[in-house]
Amino acid sequence: MDRNTTKYKVKQYIMFAGISTVLFAAVVIIPFIYGLYLTFTSWDGISKDKQFVGFANYIATFKDIAYWQALGRTVIYSVISVVLVNVVAFFLAYLLTSGIKGQNFFRAGFFIPNLIGGIVLGYVWKFVFNRAFVSIGKAVSIGALSNSWLATPSGAMACLIIVSVWQYAGYMMLIYVAGFMSVPKSLKEAAQIDGCTSFQATVNIIIPLMRASFVQCLFLTITRCFMVYDVNLSLTKGEPFNSSVMAAMHVYNQAFTYKNYGLGQAEALVLFIVCAIVGVTQVYIGKKGEVAA
């Protein structure tokens, strides 16, 4: 490659991707590097001096029992939410590609919850769980609904899962719809000619060809659930008795509420690494199976 060609490609890159690169560096790369630097300090977020403490924050992270409890809750919440979100989304996509009347209207309707911000969504559902369901439960004498689910640790976790499924299922549904529509009609017709039932065709032909959709949906739901904060803040605020504090909320409280920025950044980095390992492993296994198929 000669010098003129290199200059031409550099000019092309600057013209088409230069601004995006600068913005990405300013918003993601530089803050990440600065946050990594803060993990080695004892900065309180106010003083000008940032005392270097080495790996003390990382050691404190592994000794922070509350952090690991929050991370454990996050894992449990993520596993249940990921399974339910994808099951509901796949079922909705299957139903809305079967040719029922008004399927485009229903697709838009199920997608709308994903457009609502997590903070607003949390407050809306908080009213539903605290007032609407309780009023209905008392009116029709249903014991399970007569008291707010947010008042108990297990109930608060269930509420978080319900809201997450309601919010994410519509978005994942669209990805599954695209997966269903990408399967050639000729294969479906061939399966019908060979005597396959609709269930057999779905399990043996359609689902294997939709593996890319499963990989994408699983990755998106895993990363979103591991990093959940806005719904956690507005719906439960970590209550009752800090039993619903997720890892992201614990990190936020450590840094901005307790003014331990160094420790908060160290715990955030550990959370990022855990989330990255889980996400990359899931994509690797999914892509490996996709190639094998």
N, C-alpha and C positions, 0 to 999 in steps of 0.2 A: 504493500500500500504506500503510494507516494505521498509527499508532503501536502500537495494541493488537495488530494482526496481527503486527507485527515482534517485539514482546515475546513473543507466544505461540510464534512459530517459534524464537526464541532459547531459550526454556524447553524446547521440545521437543528442540532440538539438544543442550542441556546434559544433559537427562534420558537421552537414548538414545546420544549419542556423546561426551559430555563426558569420561568416564573414559578412553575409547579415545584421544581427542585428547591428553589430558594424558600418557598413557603413551607415545604415539607421539612426542610432543615430547621427553619425557625420554629415550627410548631411541634415537631417530633424529635428530631435528632439532637438539637442543642439542649432542650429541656431534659431529655433522657440522660445526656452526658452530665449535665449539671446535677440532676437528681442522684446519679451514681456517685458524684463527688460528695454530695451531702451525706451519703451513707457512712462516710468516714469522719464525720464531724459531730459535734454535740450542739449544733445550732438550735436556738429556741424560736427562730423565725422573727425575732425583734432586734437583737443585738447585732452590731456590725461585725463582731469577732466570731469566727467559726473555728472553734478549737478542734484540732485534729485528734481523733481518738482511735485511729486504726480500725481494727475489726471488732471493737467493743459493741457496736450496734448489732452486728451479725450474731455475736454471742448472746446478746440480750434477746434477740429475736427467737433464738432456739430455746431460750429459758422462759419466754413469755407464754404461760399456759393459756391465757385468755385468747391469744392470737391463734394458737393451734386448735382450741375449741371452736373458734369462729371459722377457721379453715375446714374443720371437720364438718360443721353444719353446712358450709358451702358445698362440700363434696356431696353430702346426702341430698341437699336441695337440688343440686345440679343433676345428679343421676336420675332422680324421680322426674324432674321437670323435662330433661332432655327426652326421656322415654315417652312421657305423656304428650309433649309438644309434637313429636314426630309421628306418633300413632294417630293423634287427632288430625294433624295436617295431612297425612297420607290418606286417611279415610275421607276427609273433605275433598281432597283432590280427586280421588277415585269417584266420588259421588258427582262432582261438578265437571267431570269429563265423560260422563255416561250418557249425555244427551238430554238431561232433564230440562224442562222449560225454565227460563230465567236464570240459567247458570252463570251468565256474565254478571248479572245483578248480584247474585249471591257471592261471587268471587270478590267483587268490590266491597260488599258488606262485611265479609269475614276479614278483609285486609285492613279495614278502617282502624281497628284497635291498635295496629302497629304504628299508625300515624300520630297517636296521642302520646304526649310526653309522659315519661315515667312518673314524674312528680304529680301531674294532674291525675294520671291514672290511679296512683296510690290513694289520693284523697277521695276520689270518686268511689273506689271500692271500699275505703274505710267507712264511708257513710253507709254503703250497702251492707257491710258486715255488722256494723254497730247499730244501725237504725232499721233499715229496711227488712233484713232477714229476721231480726229480733221481733219486730212488730208483727211480721207474718207468723213467726213461730208461736208467739203468745196468742194471736188471734185464732189460730187453728189448733192450738195445744200440741205443738211438735216440740218435744223436749230438746232435741239437738239444735234447734234454731232459737230457742227461747233466751239463750244467753250468747253474748258476742264471742265468736271464735277467737278474736284477737286477745281475749283475756287469759288464755292459757298458752303455755309454750308450744304444745303440739298443734293447737288450733292456729296459732300465729304462723307456724311453719306451713300448715295446710293452706292458709290464706295466701301466703307468698307464692306457693306453687300454683294455686288456682289462677291468680292474677297473671302470672308468667305464661301459663298455658294459653290463657285468653288473649294475651298480648302478642305472643310470638307465633301461634299456630297459623294465623292468617298469612303471615309473610312466608313461612315455610310452605304453606299450601300452594302458593304461586310457583315456587320452585318445583314442587312435585307435579303440578299441572303441566309445566313445561316439559318435565320428564315423561309424563304420560303421552303428551302430544308429539314427542320426538320419536316414539316407537312407530316404525312403519306399519301402515294399515295392512300391507300385504302379509306380514307375519301373523297379525291377528286373524285375518281371513283364512290363512293356511291352517292355523290352529283350529278354527271352527270346522273347516273341511275335514280335518283329521279326527274330529269328534271330541275335542277338548271342551270342557265346560268353562264358563267364565272364570271360575275360581282357579282351575288348573292353568288356564292361559295366563292369568295374572301372576301366579306363583312361579311358574316354570319359564315364562317368556318375558313378560313385561317387567317384573321386578329386577331380574338380572340385567336387563338393558337400561335400567334406571339407576344403576349403581353410582354414577356420577352425581345424581341428584341427592342420593342418600349421604354421600361423602360431604357434599356442600352443606346440606341442612344440619347434619350432625356437628360439623365444625362451627357453624354459626351459632347454634344453640349452646354448645359447650362453652364457647368463649363468652357469649352474652351472660350465661348463667353464672359463670365463675366471677365475672366482673360486676355483678348486679350491685347497684347502690341506690339509685333514685327511687325505685319502688320500695326498697327496704327502708329508706328514710321516711317517705311520706306515708307508708302503710302501717308500719309497726314501730319505727324509730328504735328498733332493737328490743322492744319490750315484749312480754313482761319479764322483768328482772334480767335484762340483757340476754334472754334466751333465744332471740331471733337476730342477734348481731351477726352479719355475714363478714367475710374477710375484708371486703372493700370498705365497709363501714368502720371496722376496727382500725384499719390503716388510716382512714380519714380522721377518726377521733384521736388517734395517737399523734398525728402530725399537727392538726389544726385546733383540736380542743385541748389536748394536754401539752401542746407546744414542744413535742419531742420530734422535731423534723427529721433528724438523722435516723432515729429508730423507726419512724414512720416510713421513710424512704427505703430503709433496709427491708422492712416487712413487705412493702409494695414490690420490691424487686424479687423477693422470694415468691410472692404470689404470681408475679409475671412469669417467672421461670416454671412454676408448677403448671400454670395455664398453658404456656407454650409447649411444655413436654407432652401434656395430655392432648392438646390440639394437633401437634405435629405427628404424634404416634397414631392418632385416629386417622388422619389423612393418609399417612404412609400405609397403614393396614388396608384402608379403603381403596387406595389407588393400586396397591398390589393385587387385591382381589379383582379390581376392574380389569387389569391387564390379563389376569388369568382367565377371566370370563371371556 
